[in-house]
């Protein structure tokens, strides 16, 4: 018996990952950002937060600019 016959490449690679924020299982290659550009398609080079949760987190925590503040003319 050869170990190469028992274990295939598809058993070693993870194509699905659970998002740590929303808890849903999503596709690794399409639904997660690549964080390390120099390591091609390794599972360790993808983030643990899905793209949708990342966009929501960035939008929620974005600093408000002065233009978005309401300004009232002084009443003198």
ChimeraX attribute file (.defattr): number of C-alpha atoms within 10 A of each C-alpha:
attribute: neighborCount
match mode: 1-to-1
recipient: residues
	/A:1	5
	/A:2	6
	/A:3	7
	/A:4	8
	/A:5	7
	/A:6	8
	/A:7	10
	/A:8	10
	/A:9	8
	/A:10	8
	/A:11	9
	/A:12	8
	/A:13	11
	/A:14	14
	/A:15	13
	/A:16	16
	/A:17	21
	/A:18	15
	/A:19	21
	/A:20	13
	/A:21	13
	/A:22	11
	/A:23	11
	/A:24	12
	/A:25	13
	/A:26	15
	/A:27	15
	/A:28	21
	/A:29	16
	/A:30	12
	/A:31	18
	/A:32	22
	/A:33	16
	/A:34	20
	/A:35	13
	/A:36	13
	/A:37	9
	/A:38	8
	/A:39	12
	/A:40	12
	/A:41	14
	/A:42	12
	/A:43	16
	/A:44	13
	/A:45	16
	/A:46	21
	/A:47	19
	/A:48	18
	/A:49	19
	/A:50	25
	/A:51	15
	/A:52	13
	/A:53	15
	/A:54	16
	/A:55	11
	/A:56	10
	/A:57	12
	/A:58	10
	/A:59	10
	/A:60	9
	/A:61	8
	/A:62	8
	/A:63	8
	/A:64	8
	/A:65	7
	/A:66	8
	/A:67	7
	/A:68	7
	/A:69	8
	/A:70	6
	/A:71	8
	/A:72	6
	/A:73	5
	/A:74	5
	/A:75	4
	/A:76	3
